């Protein structure tokens, strides 16, 4: 068990490490937040309407186009 000066150094080191982890961006959550359109047939997610429409036309050609894509 650390005591005295060694304990203080260890606490400073841990604080710096925690600060670095807090400032680091979380790429997984940012990518997941960008996927806002969900295909009603297969439940896959797409970032924008253009990609969503391309996906729907190529993967589900027999299914009717959703209302969201009729405007795009």
Order of alpha helices (4+ residues) and beta strands (2+ residues): alpha-alpha-beta-beta-alpha-alpha
